[in-house]
Amino acid sequence: MPEAYIVAARRTAGGRRNGRLAGWHPADLGAAVLDALVADAGVDPAAIDDVIIGCVSQIGEQTFALGRNVVLASSLPDSVPAVTIDRQCGSSQQALHFAAQAVMSGMQDIVIAGGVESMTRVPMGSPIALAKAGGIGANPFAESIQKRYGVEGFNQFVGAQMIADKYGFSREDHDRFALQSHQKAAAATAAGAFAVEIVPLPVMTPDGETVMHDRDEGIRADASLESIGSVKLLSEGGTLSAATASQICDGASGVLVASGAAVKAHGLTPIARIVNLAVTAGDPVIMLEEPIPATRRVLERAGLSMADIDLFEVNEAFASIPMAWAKALDADPAKLNVNGGAIALGHPLGATGTKLMATLIHALKARGGRYGLQTMCEGGGIANASIIEVL
């Protein structure tokens, strides 16, 4: 079977809601990443077989074939096709899986996988909220589903708290994890660790000055246990707050995947190799626990153990998710989200998968590591898991 290599991996710096990236159309955000990937790889853009773009809220500016519009807004020729996919928070990680599968099957040679989400311009939940406001049926959960699981709907906040309760995490546990996320992200930023992965974007400040947006906007370098602990809990009697959940974020990310043949033919330089991929699904009510079995599955498929993995990226949708993952799998905390996670850096939904992959690859290279594992919880009780080897 042909190998699949990652030749380039880039992301934008996260923008806070109504922050520095609020003026950027989602298609333009994605286009900036596509242009950076092509420039990094040094490949003829006309040689790209496909572009796969993940996006969750596909309405308004993020609808009508967003993937195609990302290509049309970029420097790529209009001969390059594209498609938009939705696997909820794992959308762009799934885009990477599809790209790798296409290359490893021998059907395509160069594919870009990425994701875009402007949570400022297209707020989370817009497809349901706007359909309901327009008098269109808005409940995605058929009566048969509600009866099967004994619920009227599925709620990520409820699932995150169920996991916290199951694993015995207190509010202080969550607050401390969130603080560490901000501290690690602030330290990584100060050390310039993100510079190699971030695509700087010009933005206009409120006073009319144009500056480059090249730092994640959500990091709170001055965060403390006291400030985090003062935030209202998400539910009465719960242990999670907005401060221990991922930040709403605008951003885009992507990776360029190529076959061994394409690497030789185009003189490309791989930065990582796809080792193995997995996707699993389980209970849609607790919903967010699935990264645990997904990790076990991908390790088994790769013939590797937790001890073989040098770094882990587990999406910080809520503090309880990576904490439960680490506890269940006895993971070394020193290897987990070493540059911080979504609590500090933001979670631009459909863009987060390849965003984490870009961070994972560059963090491994900086530390001289070999294997990295990425996983994330997704709506409906699904999880993707990916193992890569840095070259």
VENBELWO-V8043 format. One record per residue. PHI is phi in whole degrees, -180 to 180 (999 if undefined). Layout:
PHI
PHI
//
This chain:
999
-60
-83
-117
-116
-95
-100
-152
-147
-140
-151
-84
-71
-66
-114
-69
-57
61
-99
-66
-96
-61
-84
-93
-65
-55
-64
-71
-60
-64
-63
-62
-70
-58
-63
-67
-63
-64
-66
-62
-73
69
-105
-67
-59
-69
-84
-74
-79
-165
-128
-117
-118
-90
-158
-92
-90
-92
-154
60
-69
-109
-115
56
60
-54
-55
-64
-68
-62
-64
-65
-84
-96
-87
-69
-67
-74
-79
-86
-79
-158
-146
-113
-128
-135
-122
52
-61
-94
-57
-80
-68
-66
-58
-63
-61
-63
-63
-64
-64
-63
-71
-70
-78
86
-83
-139
-115
-137
-134
-98
-117
-165
-160
-141
-157
-104
-80
-80
-81
-130
-58
-56
87
-56
-57
-77
-62
-74
-64
-63
-64
-88
78
-103
-50
-123
-91
-74
-101
-60
-56
-63
-70
-60
-68
-61
-106
69
-136
-85
-171
-116
-129
-66
-66
-64
-61
-64
-72
-60
-68
-59
-67
-61
-96
73
-90
-92
-62
-62
-60
-67
-61
-67
-63
-62
-59
-63
-61
-65
-65
-67
-67
-65
-66
-64
-64
-62
-85
77
-66
-90
-58
-71
-102
-87
-94
-66
-127
-74
-136
-104
-78
-57
-90
89
-88
-92
-131
-95
-89
-136
-134
-61
-82
-91
-67
-110
-65
-98
-62
-142
-61
-68
-68
-67
-70
-86
-78
-61
-69
-71
-145
-62
81
-87
-129
-112
-132
-61
-74
-113
-123
-65
-85
-61
-153
-103
174
-146
-158
-175
-135
-107
-108
-139
-79
-60
-64
-68
-58
-70
-66
-106
64
-86
-119
-66
-109
-159
-118
-74
-89
-164
-138
-152
-140
-133
-145
-152
-60
-79
-84
-70
62
-99
-91
-65
-56
-68
-66
-64
-64
-60
-65
-70
-64
-62
-64
-85
70
-122
-119
-58
-68
-77
-87
-84
-142
-121
-120
-121
-60
-89
-58
-141
-56
-65
-72
-65
-66
-66
-59
-65
-68
-67
-104
53
-78
-72
-61
-71
-100
-98
46
-66
-108
87
-144
-65
-62
-100
-94
96
-130
-78
31
-63
-95
-70
-57
-77
-63
-64
-66
-61
-64
-62
-61
-71
-69
-63
-62
-66
-101
69
-81
-114
-105
-131
-126
-123
-151
-157
-77
-141
-55
89
82
-114
-151
-100
-140
-135
-119
-125
-119
-77
-109
//
